[in-house]
Amino acid sequence: MYSSTKNSKTKAQELLQIFQDRHVDGYIIALPHGLEDEVKLLTNSKKPVVLFDRYFPDLKTDYVTINNHEGTYSAVKHLKDKGYKNIGFITIDTIEQQMLDRLSGYEDAVKAEGLKPYVKKLTYAPSSELIQEVTSFLKKEKSLMQLSVLQTILPWQV
C-alpha cells in the first residue's frame, strides 16, 4: 500500500494507524518531523521499518539517505572551481535532519572556500508566496544574479 502524508503530522499518524489496523508486514516511510514516538512504537512492534530521505539521529532504525552534507559541499566546491564567487543557498526553515545536513554542507564549504555566505530560509507556504520571497532575496543580493545555476533552478524573472 502507498500513501502520502503531504508532510502533515496528523495525516501521517492517521495513515500509520490504518496500516497497523490492516496488519501490514513492514514499513518504508519518509515521515514529517515530529513522529519519532510513532516510529519508535513501530520498531518496538518488531515489524521491519526503513526510513528514507529522512531519519531521526536519536532513533535506532534502518534508513536510506544520500549524504546531503557532502552533496551540498561538493556542489559549492564545483561552482567555486568554475569561477563563481557568490553562491547562494535557499532552503526551507525547518528542523528536519536532511535539510539541516544540506545547510551544514553549504556553510562548511563556503567557510572552507573563503566565500561570503548567502542563505535564505523560507517558511513553507503556497508557491506564489515562496516565489515572491525568493525574488526579493535575489533582488537584495544582486551579486547572486550572476549565477546562471540559480536562474536555471528558479526560472522566473527577477
N, C-alpha and C positions, 0 to 999 in steps of 0.2 A: 504494500500500500504506500502511496505517496501523497504528501500534502504539503502545504506551505503555511508557515506561521505569519508571513508578511511582516516579520520582525516584531511581532506582538507577543509579549509575555503571556497575556491572557489566552490568546489563541493557541500558543504552544502548550500551555497547561491543559487546555481542553483536548487538544489532539493527543497528547500523551495519555490522558485518561481513556480516550476512545480506543487507542491502540492496546492499552492494558486490558480493557474490557473485552477486546477481541482476541486476546491471548497471542499477540504476535511473538515470533520466536527470537527477535533481536531488533536492534535499533541502529540506524545510520542517520545521524542528525547534525544539523547546523542550527543551534538554538540561539535565540536572542539572549543578551546579558541578563543576569538575574535569575537563572534557572539552575544554579548549582545544586540546590537542595533536591530538585526533581531528578537531576542526573545522578546524584548520589543514591537516591532511592532505587533508581533503575539498576545501577551497578550492584547494589545490595541484593537485588532480586535474582542475581546470578544469570540474568539474560545478557547476551553479548550487547555491548554498547560501543559504538565507534562514532566519535565526533569528527566533523570535517569543517575546514575553513576556520573554525573557532575552537578554542579549548580553554579550560579553566586551570591555571597553573597550580592551584591548591587541591585539585581533584585528581585522584588516580584513576585514569581511564585511558583507553586507546584513542588516538586521534590521528588524523591525516591532515597535514597542512603543508604549505610551502614555507620556505624561510623568508618571511615577509621583511625582516630586518635586512638580510643580505641582499634580497632583490631590490629594495629601495636604495640601499647603499651603492650597489652596482650601477643602478640607473643614474644616480647623481654623478658617480665617477665617470661613467660613459659620456654623459653630457659635458662634463668638465674637460675630458680628453678631446672632445670635438670642438672645444673652444668657447663653450658657453660659460658665463660667469654669474649670471643672475638666474638662479634655478629656484623656482617656487614650488611649494608643496601645499596642495589643497586637500583637506580631509574633513571627515565628519567629526564633530566634537563628541567623543564617546569614550567609554572606559573598556570597550571590547578589546581583548588582547591582541588580535591580529592587526587592528588599526593602531594600537599603541606601538606594536613592533615596527610597523611601517614608518611611523613618525620618528621613532628612535633611530631607525636606519638612516633616515634623511638627516636628522640632527647630527649623528655621528659622522656622516660623510661630509656634510657642509663644514663641520669643525676640522676634520682631517684635511680637507682640500683648501682650507683657508678662505672659504666663501662666506658671504653675508646670508643669513637665513631669511627666508620669506615664507612664513607659514600663515595660512588662512584656515581656521577651523569653522566649519559650517554646522549650524544646528539643523538636524534633519527636518525638512519642510517640503511642501509641494515644489515641483521642479521650477516653476516660474519664479518663485522666491529665491531659490538657490542660484538660478541664472543671474538674477539681479545682484545678489550678494557677491558672486564671483566677478561679475562685470565691474562692480565698484572697487573690489580689491585690485583688479588688474589696472584700472584707471589710476588708482592711488600709487601703485608700484609700477610706474611706467617702464622701468628697466626690464620688467618681466615680459613686456610686449614684444621684445626681440626674440623670444623663444618660439620658434615655429612648432616645437613639440607641444607646448601648451595650446597653441592656436589649433592644432590638429585635434587635440583631446576636447577642447572647448571651441567648437566651430562657429559660435555666434559672433556677430560683430561687436566690437568694443569701441 
